[in-house]
Amino acid sequence: MEYVIFASYGNDSIALIQWAFDRKLRSVTVVYSDTGWACDFWNERVINAEKWVKSLGFSTAQTKSEGMEKLVFRKKAWPRGGGGRFQFCTEALKKEPARQWLDKHDPEKLSTCMNGVRRCESRNRLTAPEWVDCSPDHGDRELWSPLVRHTDEDRNALIAKTPFDVLPYKSKECWPCVNAGKREIRHLEPERINLIERIEKNAGVNSKGNQRVMFSPSRHNGAVGIRAVVEDASKGMNDLIPVRICSSGWCN
């Protein structure tokens, strides 16, 4: 196992896998993080993507996490967006399971990890390095991001070689993402709203007596709870505060 691609099977992941195939990389394993928080239809995409990956001669694997619901109850809080210290979901649902998987399958740390980070995605990634000699997020292994200079057009040209269309949205392995803006929240399915509402109710209140809700009321005109947040988003207003995209590179 020379290369390990961590993929969500979103646009950038698909492009990276095709890039690796075009460059004739060998001994490649593509690892999907099963967060337990994917939207209902994403599992079918993962199944189809893994079939395609195997057709290229690559291997596939998955990591498993405790899931968002258990994480919220264990932390007694919902993770907050923005990539700051309160965004603990990426660490718990993706990074730690990935490190455990790597330690089991690459104990000597000989593999090079890869992700689909691109600098043009957001301001957070404008200076993303192509190469990291010792990445703590990957158990101090090498990390390679070969698509950092790729534009959307470059990426889409890679996807055009695959059986997949370019998605008009980001990966839904975590749905909704804690970084979701109003445009995404408007499209939450009734079943997902019901699930979030149940978790919010079961999570209770914090030490200040405030309900533990997924989305910060300050970002949603004071809306408390998922139904109020969806109602606010449905009014057609733009986000009051620019939505920051996590710079971790685990959601591509």
N, C-alpha and C positions, 0 to 999 in steps of 0.2 A: 504494500500500500504506500505508493510514493506521494500521491496527492489526495487531499480530502476537501471536497467542495461542500460547504455548508449552504444549503439551498432551502428557500421557502417555496420554490417553484412559481414565483412571480416572474415578471418580465426579465429582470436583471439576472435572476438565477438561470432561467432558460437560455438567455444569451451567453452566459458564462460557460455553461455546459457545452453549448455548440462551439464556442471559441476553443475550449479545451480539446474537443474532438478534431476541429480543423487544424490545430497545432500538433495533432498526433501525440498528445500526452498519453502515457500508458500508466497502468496500475492506479486508476482513479476510482475513488469511492465517493458517491454523492450521498450526503447525510441530511435527512429532513428532520426538523425539530417538531415533534408532535406536542404542541403546547396544551392540548385539551381545550383550546379556546377558538378553534377554527370555525368558520361559518359552515352551515350544513352541507353545502355543495363542494367545499374545498377538498374533501377526502377523495371524491371522484377524480379531481384534477391530479391529486398526488398519485393515485393508482395509475392513471394514464401516463403521467410524467415518468414514473419509475419504470414502466414498460418500455418507454422510449429510451431512457437512460441505459437500460440493459441491452437494448438493440444496438447501441453504440459500442458495446463491449465494456462498459463501465459497471461497477458494482453499486448497489444501493444499501442504505441502512437508515434506521430511524432512532431518535432518542425519545424518551418519554419523561414527562414532568408530572408534578403533582396536580397541575391544572389551576386555573384562575380562582375557582371557588375556594379550594382548600388554601390557596395562597392568601386570599383576602382574610379568611378566618384565622390563619396562623399569624399573620402580621397585624391583625386587627385594624386593617386599613386597606383601601384601594390604592394601587400604584398611581402616581400622578404622571402626566405627560411632560414633555420638554427635555427629556434626557438627563435631568438632574438627579440628585441623590435620592429622591423619593420615587424615581422610576425603577423600582426593584423587580418589575416583571421580567425584563429581558434577562437579568442575572439568574432569576429563579427558574424561569420556564425554558430558557435556551442555553445560556452560557454554562451553568453548572452541569446540566445533563450532558452537554457536549464535552466538557472536560472529563467527566466520568467515563464517557464512551471512548475518548481518546486515550485515557490512561489504561483502559482495558485492552484496546486494540493496537495501540502504538506506545507501549510503555517506555521504549528507548527514545521516544521523541524524534524519530527520523522523518516523519511525514511533513510535508508542506501543506498548510491549510490555505484555502482559497475562499474568497467571497466576491460578490458582484458589485461592490461599492463603486459609484461613479461621482466625480467631483461636481458635475452639473446638476445633481439631484437637489441640492439644497445648500444654503450658506454654511451649514454645519460641516459640510463635506468638501468645501472648496480647497482645503489643503490636505485632503486625505492622502496618505502615502501609498505608493504602489507596493512597497516592500517593508515589512517589519521583521527584524531579525529574531526578536524574542517577544511574542505577544502574550501578555498575561491572560487575556481572555481565552486563549487556546492552550493553556498549560505551558507557556513559555516555548511554544513551537514557532517555526517560521510562518508568517502570514503574507500571502501574495494576493494583491487586488489588481489583476491585469487590465481591468476595464476602466480604471480611474479616469482616463482621458477620452473615453468613448462618449460621443454625443447621443442624443435620443435616436438620431438617424442611423448612427453606427450600430447601436444596440438593435434597433428594429430590423436592420439588414441581416443581423445574425439570426434573429427570431424567424425571419422569412424562410430560412433554410430548414426550419423545424416543422413538426406537425401542428404547432400551436399558433394562434393569433395573438397579436399584441393586445394585452388587456387594457381596458380604459381606466383601471384602478390598480392600487397597490395590492400586494399579496394579502389574502384573507386567512392566513394561518392564525392570526389573532384578530377576532372580529367581535366587537369593534376594538380597534387599537386605542390605548389610552391617549394617543395623540390625535384621535379622530376630530375633524372639524365639523362644522354644521352641515356641509354638503354631504358628508358621509353619514352623519347621524340621521339625516332625513330619510335615508334608505334602510334603516334598521328594520328587520322583519319582526312581525308581531311575536313570534316564538322567542326571538332573541331578547326583545324588550321584556317579555314575561320572565325570562331567566334572570336577567340583570335585576329586575325589580325584586324577585324572590331573594337573590343574594343580598341586595341592599337592605331588605327588611330583616333578614336573618343576621346581618352583620351588626345591627343595633346602632348605638350612638357612641361617640368618643368621650373623652374626659371632660370636654366642654359642653356636652349635651347635644352636639350636632350629629345628625344622621350620617352614617358612613355611606356615602354615595360615590358612584364611579367617576362622575365628571364634576369638576369644581364649579360651584354656583357662580363664582366671580367671572368665569369665562362664558357664562350662559345667561346673562341678564338676571342673575339671582335665582335661576331655576334650580330647585332641589329635587333630586330623584330623576330616574331615567325618563319617566313619562313626561315630566315637566321639561326636561332637556330636549326631548324629541319635539314637543309642542313648540318650544322656542325656536328650534332649528327649522321647523316647518313654516315659519313665518317669512322665510325667504331672505332673512338678514345674513350678512356676512359675519365672519368671526370678529368679535371685538378685539381680540388679542391674536396676533399672527400665530398660527400653529407651528410649533417647532418640530422638526422631524428628528427622531432619535438618530444619533450619529454612530451608533454601535456597529452597523453593518451586518446585523443579524436578521434583517427583515427584507432582504432584497429578492 
